[in-house]
Amino acid sequence: MNYLNDSNFKQNIKKPENELKKEIMLNDFFGNKTQRFFNDFFSVYHFNLKQLGNSLEKILKKEHINNNYDYLKDESLDRLLFKILKEFNKFAKNRDKKFYVVFNSLNPDFLFPTTNDSKKLKDLLLNGKLKKIKKYLNQENILFIDYNEYILKNYNKNNVSIIFKKIDGYWDHYTERGFFELTEQINNKLIK
């Protein structure tokens, strides 16, 4: 939060000398893999906001103790997200880079809801939050794709397992085909 609220904020973190020596030894032994991991994770072309999202969710859940997704209705969450998106876009433009947003799909239990709770959450996320975010992205001329739209248009509750896999009875993440089709959508709609 300090980095968002103060553009001059710095922690001035320095690695102890013995930590640097360990890193140099590991890089020598593994052929610079530790540095490659860092570069791969925070690459020029892809930055995953999952860790940031998890941190924000913890903060917001503390403010809204009950667990019925009231924290998602909090307008301050929207303002904070828009501030983050604005900073990313500004950062990209200053470096003559393109900034894209990709909305991963909701879990199939929410895409094809069968309970009142999952119907409410789908409505809150897809018809509420996501619609508001897309409007903001359009206003800021930030290109995006919504994988939810693609899945809802091309799949249904009977064949969604082609795109999503289950592990131990719970939807886990995309199948190989699901990842392929997401990549294809990104390439066709954003990159070209």
N, C-alpha and C positions, 0 to 999 in steps of 0.2 A: 504494500500500500504506500510505503514511503516513496518508492520509485515513481508511482503514478501521481502522487500529490506534489512532489518536489522534483523538478527536472534536473536539479543540481545534486540530488542525493547520491552519496557514495558511502559504501561501507569500508572502503580501504582495507580489504581483506588481503593479507599476504600469507603465503604458504611458509611454514617453518622450513628452514634449510634442509632438515632431515627428510621432510615430505617431498621436497623437490628432488633430492637424491634418489629416493625410492621410485619416484615417477620416471626419472631418467633411466634407472636400472630396468624397470619394467618395460619401458619403450625400447630399450636396447634388446632385451630378451625377446619381446613379442613383436618386434618389427614395427614399432610405433602404433600399435593397436589401440592403446589407451587414448592417444590423441585422435585417432580415426574414429573411435566410438563417439567422442565428444563432437567431432565435426559432423558425423553422420546424424547424430541426434538433433543438433541445432544447425542443420544445413541451410544454405542460402535459399533453397527452393521449398522447404517445408519446415514449419515450426508447429509442433503439436501443443495446443493450449490445454490439454487434459489436466496437467498438474496445476495450472493456474485455476482452471475450473473447479478442481477438487478443493483447492484452498478457499476459493470464494464460497463454495457451497458450505464448507465447515463454518465459516464466519457467519453466513446468513442463517444457517440452521440454529446457531447459538442464540441469535436474536429472536427466532421463532421456534420456541421449544417444541410445540406440537409437531407431529410428523405427518401432517396431511397436505404437504406441499404449499402451505401458505407463504413460505419464503419465496416461492416462485412468483407470487403476486406482488411482491415488493418492488415498487417503481425504482428504488435506489439500485437494484440489481441491473435494470435496464440502463440507467444512466452510467453506471460503472462500466458495463460492457461496451456502450457506445464510446466512452472515453478511451477504453483500451483499443477498440477498433480504429478510432481516429488516430491514435498514436502510432499504431502499426502502419496505417496507410501513409501517414506523414513520413515515417521512417523509411518506408519503401520508396516513396516519391523522391525523397532527398538523395537516395542512392540509385536513382533511375532504375528501380526494380518494379515489377508488377506485384500487386497484392490481391490474392484471391481468397474467397471464403468457401469452404466446402462443409455443408451440413450433413453429417452422418445420419443415417436413418435411426429412428426410434426402434426400440425392441419390438418384435412382431406382436407381443402381447398388447402393446399400445397402438400399433398400426391397425390391428384387427381386433379391437377390444371385445371382450365377452362379459366383463363385469362393469358395474357402475363406476367403480373407482378408476379402472383403466380408461373408460370412456371420458371421464372428467379430466384425467391427466392428458389424454390425447387432445381434447378440446383446448385445454390450457396451453399446451406446448405448441401444437400445430396451428391452431386458429387464433391463438393469443400471442404468445412470445415470438414464435417464428415469423408470423406475419408482420409484427412490429419491427423485428430485426431486418427483415427483407426490405421493408419500406425505408428504413434508415440507410441500408446499403445502396439502394437505388438512388436515394438523395445524394449520397456521397460518391456516386459513380464507381462503386466497388463491385467487381464482378463476383458472382457466386453461383453455385448449383446446390440444389436440394435433393439429396438422394431419396428422401421420403417420397417426393413426387414421383420419381422414376419407379420406385418399388410399388407404390399404390396404383400406378398406371399399368404396370406390366405383370404384377403378381397378385395373388389373393391368399387367404388363410390356408387354402389347401395345398398350394405349391410354394409358399414362401421359404420352405426348407431347402429349396434350390439355392437361395441366397444366404440364408442364416443357418447356423448349425446349433444343435442342442448338445450340451454336455451335462450329464447327471440330471436330465429332465428340465434343464433351464436353457433358455436361449443364451448362447455365449457371444458369438460375433459372426462375421461373415464367413461363408465358405470360400473356397478358392475361386469359384465362379462369382460369388458376391464381390470379392475384391477386384476381380478382373472387370466386371461390369462397372463398378465404381470408378476404376482407373480409366476405363473407356469413356465414361461420361465426362470426367475431368478433362481428358484429352480433347474430346470432340466439342465440348461446350465452353471450355475456358482457355485452353492453350492455343487451339487453332485460330 
